[in-house]
Amino acid sequence: MADGGAEEEQVEKWVKYYSSFHEILLVGEGDFSFSLCLAKSFGSASNIVASSLDSYDDLINKYRNAKSNLELLKNLGASLLHGLDATKMKFHNDLLMRKFDRIIFNFPHAGFHGKEDGIHLIGMHRKLVFGFLGNARGMLRADGEIHVNHKTTAPFCHWNLHELGIRNSLMLIECVDFRIEEYPGYSNKRGASPRCDDSFPLGECSTFKFIVSPAVKNGKAGNLDLARGTSQALQLIPNPVHLLQKQPISFNLLHPQMISGGTLEHTGLPLRSHLRNECFRIFGKYLHHAEETFGRTDYDVSHSVREALRLGYKSYMTGDSGRCLSGYISMLQELQHQSILRSTWLRNRLAEVCDLQL
Ligand SMILES: C[S@@+](CC[C@H](N)C(=O)[O-])C[C@H]1O[C@@H](n2cnc3c(N)ncnc32)[C@H](O)[C@@H]1O
């Protein structure tokens, strides 16, 4: 109580995207240093549920700082769960009635079961993230977000998180560079093998942010072939011309005049400039062609779309080295995503205008 008898107001504290006022669930923790980083910065962990797949005993054996990190977290008021499988967590007794503002999985990894670029292991990783997203989806508060920190170079980009989100009716709203120095004290862990306590080189990595969105229709999750992300992902990509015909307002989505300062003009939505330039390099000619032929009934649209996709792929592959089909598919999905965001934004503005006129 303060002097006047009024209850002392709590001051909100932020660490990057995480607030001391958020209810936060962390899964797949290694030595719990990420959870502790948040807790220390907030000055309390009463809003944090931190969990690991490992049992308590395994954690103590695997990570030299686990014991002290867990003790500190407990003293700060965190709820700690061990043996929590992120792909089944929604059924866990302690989580049944809980909803969260942020659910975080840092660098999910299914273990070292073969070559990292092998189809089998990629399938295992995808199955893990798919299961996690499917569980986390139902555990969010309104406006809640699921965050996955993940490497973005090959072979990790082949996990195709964006598609795994779509399959769970989750929209990828942002994919922002992850910088470990913004989380003081966090030490990323390999998590398995005799070197489980070692950190792995992060290289290029991002925070993938997902929200539940009715705009993203649930894919046929039951038929998902997790080992074959790329070919299945291709089926998800709508015919771009049909998309345009349904939403003619998206016509100039990639046209430079519509885009300024790294955002889609009028929407404030971020679009990375290198992606913007790449998209325009690859599809600019096609988009002009689509504009010119829009509405014509004497024109074989499906042929020109197939051609655009084929030529687009060839053109894409002439870019930086190390490119592959799944990168091309990710770019197409990013385009679709931007188109959906822009349509949603325009619909909302329209609704506001209509409200004003009533
Ligand atoms: C590369 S380590 C990252 C550890 C930690 N998140 C970090 O950033 O330091 C991958 C982690 O995923 C966890 N994991 C694997 N499968 C899991 C599952 N089904 N549920 C929860 N965690 C899982 C492992 O236990 C391991 O801690």
The ligand as an SDF file (V2000), in Angstrom:
LIG
                    3D

 27 29  0  0  0  0  0  0  0  0999 V2000
   18.0690  -26.5560  -29.9990 C   0  0  0  0  0  0  0  0  0  0  0  0
   17.3950  -26.8910  -28.4310 S   0  0  0  0  0  0  0  0  0  0  0  0
   16.9170  -25.2580  -27.9190 C   0  0  0  0  0  0  0  0  0  0  0  0
   16.7710  -25.1780  -26.4380 C   0  0  0  0  0  0  0  0  0  0  0  0
   16.2950  -23.8310  -25.9220 C   0  0  0  0  0  0  0  0  0  0  0  0
   14.9750  -23.5240  -26.3920 N   0  0  0  0  0  0  0  0  0  0  0  0
   17.2650  -22.7470  -26.2960 C   0  0  0  0  0  0  0  0  0  0  0  0
   16.9000  -21.8730  -27.0790 O   0  0  0  0  0  0  0  0  0  0  0  0
   18.3800  -22.7620  -25.7850 O   0  0  0  0  0  0  0  0  0  0  0  0
   15.8420  -27.6500  -28.8640 C   0  0  0  0  0  0  0  0  0  0  0  0
   14.9510  -27.8870  -27.6870 C   0  0  0  0  0  0  0  0  0  0  0  0
   13.7210  -28.4150  -28.1560 O   0  0  0  0  0  0  0  0  0  0  0  0
   13.2450  -29.2610  -27.1370 C   0  0  0  0  0  0  0  0  0  0  0  0
   12.2030  -30.1540  -27.6610 N   0  0  0  0  0  0  0  0  0  0  0  0
   12.3180  -31.1200  -28.5990 C   0  0  0  0  0  0  0  0  0  0  0  0
   11.1410  -31.7460  -28.7650 N   0  0  0  0  0  0  0  0  0  0  0  0
   10.2570  -31.1640  -27.9170 C   0  0  0  0  0  0  0  0  0  0  0  0
    8.8870  -31.3600  -27.6080 C   0  0  0  0  0  0  0  0  0  0  0  0
    8.1620  -32.3120  -28.2170 N   0  0  0  0  0  0  0  0  0  0  0  0
    8.3190  -30.5720  -26.6730 N   0  0  0  0  0  0  0  0  0  0  0  0
    9.0340  -29.6130  -26.0490 C   0  0  0  0  0  0  0  0  0  0  0  0
   10.3260  -29.3870  -26.3000 N   0  0  0  0  0  0  0  0  0  0  0  0
   10.9380  -30.1480  -27.2130 C   0  0  0  0  0  0  0  0  0  0  0  0
   14.4630  -29.9940  -26.6680 C   0  0  0  0  0  0  0  0  0  0  0  0
   14.2650  -30.5580  -25.3880 O   0  0  0  0  0  0  0  0  0  0  0  0
   15.4860  -28.8710  -26.6580 C   0  0  0  0  0  0  0  0  0  0  0  0
   15.5240  -28.2700  -25.4050 O   0  0  0  0  0  0  0  0  0  0  0  0
  1  2  1  0
  2  3  1  0
  2 10  1  0
  3  4  1  0
  4  5  1  0
  5  6  1  0
  5  7  1  0
  7  8  2  0
  7  9  1  0
 10 11  1  0
 11 12  1  0
 11 26  1  0
 12 13  1  0
 13 14  1  0
 13 24  1  0
 14 15  1  0
 14 23  1  0
 15 16  2  0
 16 17  1  0
 17 18  1  0
 17 23  2  0
 18 19  1  0
 18 20  2  0
 20 21  1  0
 21 22  2  0
 22 23  1  0
 24 25  1  0
 24 26  1  0
 26 27  1  0
M  CHG  2   2   1   9  -1
M  END
$$$$
